[in-house]
Amino acid sequence: YLKQDGICEHAHILSIDDGAIWATSSGMTMAKYDLDIEGEGKVSVDEKQIILDALKTDGVSKHKAGVRIDNVKYYSVNFDGERKTWYLKKSKGGACICLTGKCIIFGS
C-alpha cells in the first residue's frame, strides 16, 4: 500500500519490540554488514538495531556509521516524540519513520 501510488520509493514495516521485519519493499533489506569508515576503519553495522537504539534517544544515533537503511546513510532532520515521527534526509531525497504502538513504518 505504501508504494501503490508512487508515494514511496522504498518501505519497511518493523516490529517496535525487536525490529523483526513484518513487510518490506521488493529487494530491500535491513542488513548486518561491515563498513569501512574513513578515520575509523571497519565497523559492524546492524541497521535494525541502529534504528531501535536511535528511537530511544530522540533520533540521535550513537553508532559510528550513523543511521543507515538499505546501506544508504540518512541524517536526522526532525524527531517529534509527541507525534511519533522522525524525518530523515539522504543525498537525493528523504524519508519518514512513524511509530505506532506495535510497529515502525519507514518510507522513502
N, C-alpha and C positions, 0 to 999 in steps of 0.2 A: 504494500500500500504506500509506503513512504516514497518509493521510486515510480509509482504508477503514472503520474502525470508529469514526470520530469522535474519534480520539485527537488529531489535529492540525487546526487551522483552516486553516493555510497551510503549504506545504512547498516547499523548493527542494533540489536536489542540484546542486552545482557542482564543477568541476574544481579540485583544490587547487593546480594549477600556474598556471592563468591566469584562473580564475573563470568559465570558459565554463559556461553553463547546460546541464546534462545532462537535467534534468527539473524541472518546476515545476507548482504548482497552477494550475488553470484561471484565466486572467485575471490572474495575478500576474507581476510583472516585477521585475527588479533594474536600475533605470534610471540614466541620467545626466540631470541637470536642474540648474537654478539655483534657489537657495533664499534668500529674504530672512531674515536672522538679525538680530534686534534688537541694535543696537550694533555690528554687524559689516558690515551691508549685504548685498549679494548675493554668495553663494559658489557655486561649482560643486560639485555632488555626483555622485560616481560610486560607487554603492552597493557594487558588487562590489569595486572597488579599496580602498574603506574597510575592508571586511571582511578582505580579504587582508592589508592593512597592519596592522590591529589584531591579527590572528592571530600576526604576527611579534613583537608587543610584549605578549604575555600578555593580550590582550583590551583593551588601552588604545588608544583612538582618539586620534590627534593632530589629526584633522580638526575644523574649527570647527563643523561640523554634527553631530559625534558619530557614533554608529553609527545608520544608517538603513537599513531594509529595507522595500521597497514603500512608501516615503515615510512610514514610521512611525518615530519616534525610540525607540531602545532604550537602556537603561542596563545596564552590566555589573554583574552580581551576584557571579559567581564564575567564575574561569578556572582550570581544573585541567590543567596541561600534561602531567602524568603520565597522567591518564585521557583526555586529549584531548577534554575537554568544556568548553563555555562556556555559562553560564546568563545569560540576559538578562531584563530587566523592561521592560514598556511600561505605558502608563497603565491599561489594563484587561486585564492578563494578562501573559504572559511567553513565553519561547522558549528553546530549547536548540540549540546548534550542536555537532555531533560531528564529529571529524576521523578519517578513515581514511588509509591510505597514498596513496590516489588522489583522494579527494573530500571535500567539505564537505557535511554534511547539516544542513539547517535545518528546524526545525519549531516552529510556534507555535500 
